[in-house]
């Protein structure tokens, strides 16, 4: 799990959805903007249309944070973003490949 200082707060999520750019992959969408801050802040969102049960949505978010921990240092400094699940994907290796692919498009 990422530390709280590296996760996006609600006000920033609203700003990301209004003003941010996005990168699309088969099961994830990454919406982001670059900030002048030196912190990297990234969160995961699992909407109800992906998984009806809160247990499954929480599982998806935890899995995303677990996979992201390995690659958080590769993101550009000052990025504030949200990964949004487009479909239910509980395979960690596929999520890892998609995060790497999104990372290559950002840099």
C-alpha positions in Angstrom: 0.0 0.0 0.0 1.2 3.5 -0.9 1.8 5.9 2.0 -1.0 8.5 2.5 1.3 11.3 1.4 1.6 9.6 -2.1 -2.2 9.3 -2.6 -4.5 11.8 -4.1 -7.1 13.6 -1.9 -10.7 14.2 -3.0 -10.3 17.8 -4.1 -7.4 16.9 -6.3 -9.4 14.0 -7.9 -12.1 16.5 -8.9 -9.5 18.8 -10.4 -8.0 15.8 -12.3 -11.3 14.9 -13.8 -12.0 18.5 -14.9 -8.6 19.6 -16.1 -6.4 16.6 -16.6 -5.1 14.7 -19.6 -5.6 11.0 -20.0 -4.0 7.8 -21.3 -6.1 4.7 -22.1 -5.3 1.0 -21.8 -7.6 -2.0 -22.1 -8.6 -2.2 -18.4 -7.2 1.1 -17.0 -7.5 4.8 -17.7 -4.9 7.1 -16.2 -6.1 10.7 -15.8 -3.4 13.1 -14.6 -1.9 16.6 -14.6 1.6 17.8 -13.8 2.1 20.0 -10.7 5.0 22.1 -9.6 5.2 20.1 -6.4 8.0 17.6 -6.0 5.7 14.8 -4.8 4.2 12.0 -6.9 0.5 11.5 -6.0 -1.4 8.6 -7.5 -4.6 6.8 -6.5 -6.9 4.1 -7.8 -10.7 4.4 -8.4 -12.9 1.4 -9.0 -16.4 2.5 -10.0 -19.6 0.6 -9.2 -20.1 -0.4 -12.9 -16.9 -2.4 -12.7 -17.7 -4.3 -9.5 -21.0 -4.0 -7.7 -19.7 -5.3 -4.3 -17.6 -3.0 -2.2 -15.4 -5.9 -1.3 -14.4 -6.4 -4.9 -13.9 -2.7 -5.5 -11.6 -2.5 -2.5 -9.7 -5.6 -3.7 -9.1 -4.0 -7.0 -7.8 -0.8 -5.4 -5.5 -2.7 -3.0 -4.2 -4.8 -5.9 -3.5 -1.7 -7.9 -1.6 -0.1 -5.0 0.4 -3.3 -4.5 1.5 -3.3 -8.2 2.1 0.4 -8.3 4.5 0.3 -5.3 7.2 -1.3 -7.6 7.0 1.4 -10.2 6.1 4.6 -8.3 9.7 5.8 -8.5 9.6 5.7 -12.4 6.8 8.3 -12.6 7.8 11.9 -13.4 8.2 14.2 -10.4 5.2 16.4 -9.8 2.6 14.1 -11.4 -0.8 13.9 -9.7 -3.0 11.2 -11.2 -5.8 8.6 -10.8 -6.0 5.2 -12.3 -9.6 4.3 -13.1 -10.6 0.7 -13.7 -12.6 0.2 -16.9 -13.3 -3.5 -16.2 -12.7 -6.1 -13.5 -9.1 -7.3 -13.7 -7.8 -9.3 -10.8 -4.6 -10.5 -12.5 -1.6 -8.6 -11.1 0.7 -9.4 -14.0 -1.7 -7.9 -16.5 -2.2 -4.8 -14.3 1.6 -4.4 -14.0 2.1 -4.6 -17.8 -0.6 -2.0 -18.3 0.9 0.4 -15.7 4.3 0.0 -17.5 2.7 0.7 -20.8 1.0 3.9 -19.5 4.2 5.0 -17.9 6.0 4.7 -21.2 3.4 6.9 -22.8 3.7 9.6 -20.1 7.5 9.9 -20.2 
